Amino acid sequence: MPRLPHLDRAVVPEAKIVNYLLSFRHPGGRAKARFLETFGFRAQDWQVCAMP
């Protein structure tokens, strides 16, 4: 599978991670939040998701 071009320069803002990806309230993000929680990811520790 091809890698994303310029992956080393990718930036995901804190708001996108906390208010969507790790949010149990967001209609589109809650399933992702439940899935990621099983691996220990939490909104309080959003910086872990932001690291490449």
C-alpha positions in Angstrom: 0.0 0.0 0.0 1.4 3.4 -0.9 2.3 5.8 1.9 0.8 9.3 2.1 3.1 11.9 0.5 4.8 14.2 3.0 3.5 12.2 6.0 6.3 13.7 8.1 4.8 17.1 7.7 1.2 16.1 8.5 -0.5 18.1 11.3 -3.8 17.2 13.0 -5.0 20.0 15.3 -5.9 19.4 18.9 -9.5 20.3 18.3 -9.9 17.6 15.6 -8.5 14.9 17.9 -10.3 15.9 21.1 -13.7 17.1 19.6 -14.0 14.4 17.0 -11.7 11.5 17.0 -11.8 10.9 20.8 -15.2 12.4 21.5 -18.0 10.1 22.7 -20.5 12.9 22.0 -19.7 13.5 18.3 -22.1 11.6 16.1 -19.4 10.8 13.6 -16.6 10.3 16.1 -18.1 8.3 18.9 -17.5 4.9 17.2 -13.9 5.9 16.6 -13.6 7.0 20.2 -14.9 3.7 21.5 -12.6 1.8 19.2 -9.5 3.8 20.2 -10.4 3.6 23.9 -9.9 -0.2 23.7 -6.2 0.6 22.9 -5.9 3.1 25.8 -6.3 6.3 23.9 -8.2 9.0 25.8 -9.1 12.7 25.2 -7.1 13.7 28.3 -4.0 12.3 26.6 -4.7 13.6 23.1 -1.0 14.4 22.5 -0.3 10.7 22.1 -2.5 10.7 19.0 -0.9 13.8 17.6 2.6 12.2 17.5 3.8 10.7 14.2 
